[in-house]
């Protein structure tokens, strides 16, 4: 099952790319941490286990962590310290926006890890790094991922037909998004943008809009 598939923009301004950061606050079930060499075999194993049922646009753990992205995280359970999936995040064309891709190993799905990992990521990107909006593109017909993101507070913002995807039975991509203010309304303990001060600016690269 595809949880979210990032359609990353061309990489820009790589010379000013941020050093890796790790969320300081864990979720209720998982934490996001840097990927170690010991994790790589397990993540590659998730891809092998899902190979027989892989669909167009499936998140590939091993490929994701060799690709160009701003953040790569292992998803580790708080109870037992087991790596159950991975997540990558990429800054969008506008410096205050980002997108991400997430996958959970086949044997660890339907345990609430994906939703908890996304909430942990949003707290980190909005609260600690100062991004203002998260945008994702989900393949049409992926009811599980669409339902998950709607439950987390994402709103549908449009659908884009893709003739290349139609050959595999997928007609369109669903674009969904959530802002830091919308996230704060769902999570009252999260500091909203208006509480950050007049001269607050997002960390990282800055490009004219």
N, C-alpha and C positions, 0 to 999 in steps of 0.2 A: 504494500500500500504506500503510495506516495503521500507524504505529509505536506511538504511544500517544495516547490521547485523554483529556484532563483533563476531569473533570466538576467544575468549580470551585464552591466553596461561595459563598454570598452574601458580598459584601465587607464587612468589619467594621473599625472603628477606622481609617479611612483617614487620619485626621489624624496618626497616628503611623507612617505608612508609611516604610520604610527608603529611604535614598538608594540608587541603583543601585550595585552592586558587581560586580566582574569577577573570576573565578577567577585566582589568582596562578600556578597551576600548569597547564600545558597537558597534554593527553593525549599518546598516542604518535603519533596521526595528525592531531589537530585541536586547536584552541584555541577557547574561548568568549570572545567579546568583545562590546562594546556595538554596537548596530545604528546605522549612520550613514545620513544621507540618501542617500548613493550606493548603499547596499545595498537600499533600498526597491524600486527598479525590478526588481532581480534577484529578490527574494523574491516580488513580485507576478507575475513571469514564471513562477516555479515553479508558481503556482496556475493560470495559464492553460494551461501544458503538461499539467497533470494533470486539466484540466476534463473531458476526454472519458471518463476512466476513474474519475472520482470516485465514491466510495461513501459511504453514510451514515456520518457522524462523521469524515470525512476531515479531517486537520489542514490548516488554511488559514494559510499563512505571513502573508499580508497582514492578514487578519482578526485573527490572534493578536496582532499587534503594535499593533493599535488597541484591543485589549480591555483590561480591567482585570486586571492581574497584577503580581506583585512584581518579577519579573525577566524581561527579554527579551534573548536572546543570538543573535548570528549565529554559525554554525558555520563556522569558517575552517580550511582545511587548513594544516598546518605547511609543507608542501612546495608552494610556489607561491602561498600566500596567497589561495586561491580560496574564495569563499563557496559552500558546498554545501548549506546548509539553515538551519534556525532552531529555536529552543527557547524555551519560556516556562515559568516556574515560579511556583507560587502557594501561599502559606501556607494550610494547612487550618484547620478550626475549632479544633483544639488547637494552641497556639503552637509546639510542638516537632515538628510534622509538616508536610509539604508534598507537593504533587503537581506533575506537569509534563506538557507536551505537546511532542512532537518530530516534525519532518518533514525528510526529505531530498529534494532535488530529484530528479525522475525519472531524469535521466541520471547521477546520482551514487550510486545505490543499489547495494547488494551490494559495497561497497568497504570495509566495516568502520567507516565514519564514525559511524553511529548509536550502536553500542555504545561506541565510544571517547568520544563526546560525553556519553553518559549517565554513564559512569564519571567523567569530568571534572566533571560537575555534582554527582554524589554526593560526591566529594572536597570540593568547594567548600561544599556545603550542610551536610554533616556536620562536616567538619574546620575550616572557616573561619567558618561562621556558627552552628554548634552545634545544628543540628536533630538529632532523634533517630530519625525514621522518615520514609520516603518511601512514598507510596501512589499507585497509578495505577489507572485503570479502562480496560479494553481491550474493544473490541467483540467479542462471541462470533463465532467463525469466523475471526478474524484470526490464522491459524496463525503467520505470520511474526513478528508482534509478541509473541505469547505465547511462542514459542520463544526470541526474543531476550531477553526479560525473565527467563525461567527460566534461561537461560545466564548472565545477569548476577547471579544469586543471588536474584531476587525469588521469593516464595512465594505460591501462590494462597491467598486468604483467604475467598473466597466468590463466589457468582454471584447477580446480581440480575436478575430478569425485568423487561422494559420493554415494555409493551403498545404504546407509541408506536413503538418501534423495530421491532416485529414486522411492521409494515406494509411495511417494506423488507427483510424476510427475516432480520432480526437479532432473536433471541429474548431475549438477556441480555447483561449486562456482566460481565466477569470482573474481580474486584478482586484486585490483587496488591500486595505490600509487601515492604520490606526495612528493617531497622534499622541504625543505625550500628555496632552490635556485630557483626551478621551481615556487614556490608560489610567490617569490619576483619578478620574471619576469612578472607575471600577475598583481601584485599589487606593482607598483613602490614606493609607500610610505612605504613599508615594508622593514626593514633593512636586506639585504642579509647576508649570513654567512661570506662572506669575509670582511664585514665591522665591524665584532665583535672583531677583534684582534687576535693575534697569540696564546694567552694563554686562549682563551675562552673555557669553558667546559659546557656541559649541566648540569642543576640542577637535583637533585634527586639521585636515586640509580646509582651506577657505577659497571658494571660487565665486566670482560674481554670478548672480542669478540672471 
